[in-house]
Each structure stands twice: as structure tokens, then as C-alpha cells.
Amino acid sequence: MLLFLLTGVLVLAIGGCVCVVWAARGGPPWVRAVATVTMVTGQVVRAMGTKSNNSGSNNQSSGDD
């Protein structure tokens, strides 16, 4: 079941990347909409990763024992 879920996520990610490239070359309006959703999703995921990295680095000791 997990394999199907991961395969679905991979297919959506590849499809989103294809739509971004197609929209950059002047695709139809639905392609531009999918490309916009893909770009926004990427920015949200990137921001979440940055927040988790920053919170983890604040809890580290300075190494002065």
C-alpha cells in the first residue's frame, strides 16, 4: 500500500515538473494553473524544511564542556 502511495506522489511530482516546463513555453491555461500549484507547493515544502532545520540548530550545544 505504501508503495502505491509513494508511486502516486512521484507521478504527481513528475507531472508537475512537466507542467512547469510546458507553462514556461506558453502552454494552455490549465497547464499554467498546475504549474502555479506545483511552484507554490515547492515553496511551502522548502519553507517547512527551513523551519525544521532552524529549530534543530537552536537546540545544539556550543561544544564547550
C-alpha positions in Angstrom: 0.0 0.0 0.0 2.8 2.4 0.9 4.4 1.6 -2.5 1.3 2.7 -4.3 1.2 5.9 -2.3 4.9 6.7 -3.0 4.4 5.9 -6.7 1.4 8.3 -6.8 3.4 11.1 -5.2 6.3 10.5 -7.6 3.9 10.6 -10.6 2.3 13.8 -9.4 5.8 15.4 -8.9 7.0 14.4 -12.3 3.7 15.7 -13.9 4.0 19.0 -12.0 7.6 19.4 -13.3 6.4 18.7 -16.9 3.7 21.3 -16.5 6.1 23.9 -15.2 8.3 23.4 -18.3 5.3 23.4 -20.6 3.9 26.6 -19.0 7.2 28.3 -19.4 6.9 27.6 -23.1 3.4 29.0 -23.3 1.1 26.1 -22.6 -2.7 26.2 -22.2 -4.3 27.8 -19.1 -4.8 24.6 -17.2 -1.1 23.8 -17.5 -0.3 27.2 -16.1 -2.6 26.6 -13.2 -1.0 23.2 -12.5 2.5 24.8 -12.8 1.5 27.5 -10.3 0.2 24.9 -7.8 3.4 23.0 -8.2 5.6 26.0 -7.6 3.6 27.1 -4.5 3.8 23.6 -3.1 7.5 23.5 -3.6 7.9 26.8 -1.8 5.8 25.6 1.1 7.8 22.4 1.4 11.1 24.3 1.2 9.8 26.7 3.9 8.8 23.8 6.2 12.3 22.2 5.7 14.0 25.5 6.6 11.9 25.9 9.8 12.7 22.4 10.9 16.4 22.9 10.2 16.5 26.2 12.1 14.7 24.8 15.2 17.0 21.8 15.3 20.1 24.0 15.2 18.9 26.1 18.1 18.9 23.1 20.4 22.5 22.2 19.8 25.1 22.8 22.5 28.1 25.0 21.8 30.6 22.2 22.4 32.2 24.0 25.4 32.4 21.2 28.0 
